[in-house]
Amino acid sequence: MAKLTNLKVSERAKAGKGAARATRRAGQVPGVVYGGKQEPELLSIDPRVIMKELHRGGWKSRLYSFDLGGKEVRGLIRDIQFHPVTDAPISIDFLRLVPGQKVNVEVAVVFTGEEEAPGIKRGGVLNVARHSVDVHTDVDHIPEHFTADLSKLDINDNVRWDDLQGTEHSTPTLQVPNFVIASIAAPTVDAVEEQEAAEDLADAQATEKKPAEEA
């Protein structure tokens, strides 16, 4: 299960465009938390906190916890809107999480063992088909990430959904049986030619050096 990340937010009393603009003028980003069969609640948050989470990566499946009105709220970031010119965040939406709830969430795939993969050692190229997977899961078992082990893959081998680690409580939303996550392709023609050219050059240098050593 993903770990909880604590955020500092403040309650926001008024709704509407005017109140949202006032929140932004105060240097904060207006937001809302909704779902869980409860009324939406308004909040505000420091834009620097939002940008920090975005730069960390994997925020779409990260579980957040914050105090709102004296009670703990747990949620997922569902949407962030950005200014069309400055790209600064201007609003944020959280989905409230309650026990027993099922949600769709995008989970990042972490790749390991690339340096040990026989196919890559032989010059193969790693082709990643999916850096993340959309899944359906319950809120008590949202994965922090899935792990794809590449250490035993040779050229033309691949990693599929069934090969991922950490998928026990998740069902992919993609209706394709055991879809490909990543594969190792054969070296490109250019790579092969470069390797052959390097070997030819090494042989030529060895041949030139040999008579001098014998002399």
TABEL-V496430 format. One record per residue. RES is the residue in three letters. PHI is phi in whole degrees, -180 to 180 (none if undefined). PSI is psi in degrees with one decimal (NA if undefined). BURIAL is # if it has 16 or more other C-alpha atoms within 10 Angstrom, else .. Layout:
res->RES phi->PHI psi->PSI burial->BURIAL
res->RES phi->PHI psi->PSI burial->BURIAL
//
This chain:
res->MET phi->none psi->144.0 burial->.
res->ALA phi->-66 psi->147.5 burial->.
res->LYS phi->-79 psi->153.0 burial->.
res->LEU phi->-80 psi->135.1 burial->.
res->THR phi->-111 psi->122.1 burial->.
res->ASN phi->-82 psi->134.2 burial->.
res->LEU phi->-121 psi->148.9 burial->.
res->LYS phi->-101 psi->116.1 burial->.
res->VAL phi->-128 psi->168.0 burial->#
res->SER phi->-126 psi->150.5 burial->#
res->GLU phi->-69 psi->148.7 burial->#
res->ARG phi->-126 psi->121.6 burial->#
res->ALA phi->-79 psi->-38.0 burial->.
res->LYS phi->-109 psi->143.6 burial->.
res->ALA phi->-101 psi->174.2 burial->.
res->GLY phi->106 psi->163.3 burial->.
res->LYS phi->-65 psi->-38.4 burial->.
res->GLY phi->-63 psi->-43.4 burial->.
res->ALA phi->-67 psi->-37.6 burial->.
res->ALA phi->-65 psi->-41.3 burial->#
res->ARG phi->-64 psi->-38.6 burial->.
res->ALA phi->-64 psi->-38.7 burial->.
res->THR phi->-63 psi->-42.2 burial->#
res->ARG phi->-67 psi->-38.2 burial->#
res->ARG phi->-63 psi->-26.8 burial->.
res->ALA phi->-83 psi->3.9 burial->.
res->GLY phi->85 psi->15.2 burial->.
res->GLN phi->-117 psi->164.8 burial->#
res->VAL phi->-107 psi->124.1 burial->#
res->PRO phi->-72 psi->146.0 burial->#
res->GLY phi->-150 psi->175.5 burial->#
res->VAL phi->-146 psi->147.7 burial->#
res->VAL phi->-120 psi->129.2 burial->#
res->TYR phi->-136 psi->170.6 burial->#
res->GLY phi->98 psi->-173.6 burial->.
res->GLY phi->67 psi->22.6 burial->.
res->LYS phi->58 psi->34.4 burial->.
res->GLN phi->-127 psi->162.7 burial->.
res->GLU phi->-68 psi->143.8 burial->.
res->PRO phi->-60 psi->146.7 burial->.
res->GLU phi->-124 psi->140.0 burial->#
res->LEU phi->-92 psi->147.3 burial->#
res->LEU phi->-150 psi->170.5 burial->#
res->SER phi->-136 psi->152.9 burial->#
res->ILE phi->-148 psi->149.2 burial->#
res->ASP phi->-66 psi->128.4 burial->#
res->PRO phi->-61 psi->-26.8 burial->#
res->ARG phi->-67 psi->-31.9 burial->.
res->VAL phi->-67 psi->-41.7 burial->.
res->ILE phi->-63 psi->-47.3 burial->#
res->MET phi->-64 psi->-35.5 burial->.
res->LYS phi->-61 psi->-42.1 burial->.
res->GLU phi->-68 psi->-39.0 burial->.
res->LEU phi->-64 psi->-40.7 burial->.
res->HIS phi->-70 psi->-22.2 burial->.
res->ARG phi->-71 psi->-26.1 burial->.
res->GLY phi->77 psi->158.8 burial->.
res->GLY phi->71 psi->15.0 burial->#
res->TRP phi->-70 psi->-20.2 burial->#
res->LYS phi->-70 psi->-20.4 burial->#
res->SER phi->-116 psi->10.5 burial->#
res->ARG phi->-83 psi->133.8 burial->#
res->LEU phi->-87 psi->130.0 burial->#
res->TYR phi->-114 psi->147.4 burial->#
res->SER phi->-130 psi->134.8 burial->#
res->PHE phi->-153 psi->157.2 burial->#
res->ASP phi->-91 psi->128.1 burial->.
res->LEU phi->-140 psi->111.8 burial->#
res->GLY phi->66 psi->30.6 burial->.
res->GLY phi->84 psi->6.0 burial->.
res->LYS phi->-129 psi->151.1 burial->.
res->GLU phi->-79 psi->133.6 burial->.
res->VAL phi->-120 psi->135.2 burial->#
res->ARG phi->-114 psi->138.0 burial->#
res->GLY phi->-160 psi->171.1 burial->#
res->LEU phi->-114 psi->143.9 burial->#
res->ILE phi->-73 psi->121.9 burial->#
res->ARG phi->-102 psi->-29.6 burial->#
res->ASP phi->-159 psi->141.9 burial->.
res->ILE phi->-132 psi->128.3 burial->.
res->GLN phi->-104 psi->142.8 burial->.
res->PHE phi->-121 psi->152.0 burial->.
res->HIS phi->-66 psi->133.4 burial->.
res->PRO phi->-65 psi->-19.3 burial->.
res->VAL phi->-105 psi->-49.4 burial->.
res->THR phi->-90 psi->-15.4 burial->.
res->ASP phi->65 psi->14.1 burial->.
res->ALA phi->-77 psi->144.2 burial->#
res->PRO phi->-65 psi->136.0 burial->#
res->ILE phi->-121 psi->-10.8 burial->#
res->SER phi->-164 psi->157.0 burial->#
res->ILE phi->-146 psi->139.3 burial->#
res->ASP phi->-119 psi->134.2 burial->#
res->PHE phi->-113 psi->142.7 burial->#
res->LEU phi->-96 psi->119.7 burial->#
res->ARG phi->-70 psi->136.6 burial->#
res->LEU phi->-110 psi->133.4 burial->#
res->VAL phi->-130 psi->151.1 burial->#
res->PRO phi->-55 psi->139.2 burial->.
res->GLY phi->86 psi->-6.3 burial->.
res->GLN phi->-77 psi->145.0 burial->.
res->LYS phi->-106 psi->138.1 burial->.
res->VAL phi->-138 psi->156.8 burial->.
res->ASN phi->-96 psi->133.3 burial->#
res->VAL phi->-147 psi->147.5 burial->#
res->GLU phi->-95 psi->118.7 burial->#
res->VAL phi->-111 psi->130.4 burial->#
res->ALA phi->-72 psi->150.4 burial->#
res->VAL phi->-105 psi->126.6 burial->#
res->VAL phi->-103 psi->128.6 burial->.
res->PHE phi->-101 psi->132.3 burial->#
res->THR phi->-128 psi->162.2 burial->.
res->GLY phi->76 psi->16.0 burial->.
res->GLU phi->-63 psi->-39.1 burial->#
res->GLU phi->-69 psi->-23.7 burial->.
res->GLU phi->-92 psi->-11.7 burial->.
res->ALA phi->-63 psi->122.4 burial->#
res->PRO phi->-57 psi->-39.5 burial->#
res->GLY phi->-65 psi->-37.3 burial->#
res->ILE phi->-73 psi->-36.5 burial->#
res->LYS phi->-62 psi->-29.4 burial->.
res->ARG phi->-88 psi->7.8 burial->.
res->GLY phi->99 psi->3.6 burial->#
res->GLY phi->-67 psi->162.1 burial->#
res->VAL phi->-116 psi->130.3 burial->#
res->LEU phi->-79 psi->120.7 burial->#
res->ASN phi->-109 psi->114.6 burial->.
res->VAL phi->-94 psi->116.2 burial->.
res->ALA phi->-83 psi->-33.4 burial->.
res->ARG phi->-142 psi->117.9 burial->.
res->HIS phi->-83 psi->-13.4 burial->.
res->SER phi->-153 psi->163.4 burial->#
res->VAL phi->-134 psi->131.9 burial->#
res->ASP phi->-81 psi->126.8 burial->#
res->VAL phi->-134 psi->163.2 burial->#
res->HIS phi->-110 psi->125.7 burial->#
res->THR phi->-153 psi->167.2 burial->#
res->ASP phi->-90 psi->155.7 burial->#
res->VAL phi->-67 psi->-18.7 burial->#
res->ASP phi->-83 psi->-7.5 burial->.
res->HIS phi->-134 psi->32.7 burial->.
res->ILE phi->-69 psi->121.1 burial->#
res->PRO phi->-72 psi->145.9 burial->#
res->GLU phi->-71 psi->-37.2 burial->#
res->HIS phi->-169 psi->167.1 burial->#
res->PHE phi->-103 psi->152.8 burial->#
res->THR phi->-117 psi->129.4 burial->#
res->ALA phi->-112 psi->116.3 burial->#
res->ASP phi->-90 psi->118.8 burial->#
res->LEU phi->-101 psi->-1.8 burial->#
res->SER phi->-62 psi->-23.6 burial->#
res->LYS phi->-109 psi->6.6 burial->.
res->LEU phi->-82 psi->132.7 burial->#
res->ASP phi->-104 psi->-179.9 burial->#
res->ILE phi->-60 psi->134.8 burial->#
res->ASN phi->77 psi->2.3 burial->.
res->ASP phi->-83 psi->162.0 burial->.
res->ASN phi->-145 psi->165.8 burial->#
res->VAL phi->-109 psi->128.4 burial->#
res->ARG phi->-114 psi->174.9 burial->#
res->TRP phi->-53 psi->-44.3 burial->#
res->ASP phi->-66 psi->-16.4 burial->.
res->ASP phi->-87 psi->-14.7 burial->.
res->LEU phi->-69 psi->149.0 burial->#
res->GLN phi->-99 psi->139.9 burial->.
res->GLY phi->95 psi->17.1 burial->#
res->THR phi->-100 psi->9.1 burial->#
res->GLU phi->-55 psi->-36.9 burial->.
res->HIS phi->-109 psi->17.2 burial->.
res->SER phi->-121 psi->144.3 burial->#
res->THR phi->-122 psi->122.7 burial->.
res->PRO phi->-66 psi->142.9 burial->#
res->THR phi->-80 psi->-19.8 burial->.
res->LEU phi->-71 psi->123.5 burial->.
res->GLN phi->-89 psi->56.4 burial->.
res->VAL phi->-130 psi->121.6 burial->.
res->PRO phi->-62 psi->126.7 burial->.
res->ASN phi->46 psi->56.2 burial->.
res->PHE phi->-69 psi->158.7 burial->.
res->VAL phi->-79 psi->135.6 burial->#
res->ILE phi->-97 psi->-46.4 burial->#
res->ALA phi->-158 psi->158.5 burial->#
res->SER phi->-145 psi->162.8 burial->#
res->ILE phi->-111 psi->115.3 burial->#
res->ALA phi->-92 psi->157.8 burial->#
res->ALA phi->-64 psi->154.7 burial->#
res->PRO phi->-58 psi->148.9 burial->#
res->THR phi->-72 psi->163.6 burial->.
res->VAL phi->-58 psi->-40.9 burial->.
res->ASP phi->-62 psi->-39.8 burial->.
res->ALA phi->-67 psi->-40.2 burial->.
res->VAL phi->-65 psi->-44.2 burial->.
res->GLU phi->-64 psi->-39.2 burial->.
res->GLU phi->-63 psi->-41.1 burial->.
res->GLN phi->-65 psi->-43.4 burial->.
res->GLU phi->-65 psi->-38.9 burial->.
res->ALA phi->-64 psi->-40.0 burial->.
res->ALA phi->-65 psi->-38.6 burial->.
res->GLU phi->-68 psi->-40.1 burial->.
res->ASP phi->-63 psi->-40.6 burial->.
res->LEU phi->-65 psi->-40.8 burial->.
res->ALA phi->-64 psi->-40.4 burial->.
res->ASP phi->-65 psi->-41.2 burial->.
res->ALA phi->-64 psi->-42.2 burial->.
res->GLN phi->-65 psi->-37.3 burial->.
res->ALA phi->-67 psi->-38.3 burial->.
res->THR phi->-67 psi->-41.1 burial->.
res->GLU phi->-67 psi->-34.3 burial->.
res->LYS phi->-77 psi->-29.7 burial->.
res->LYS phi->-63 psi->-46.9 burial->.
res->PRO phi->-61 psi->-37.8 burial->.
res->ALA phi->-64 psi->-38.9 burial->.
res->GLU phi->-68 psi->-37.6 burial->.
res->GLU phi->-68 psi->-34.3 burial->.
res->ALA phi->-67 psi->NA burial->.
//
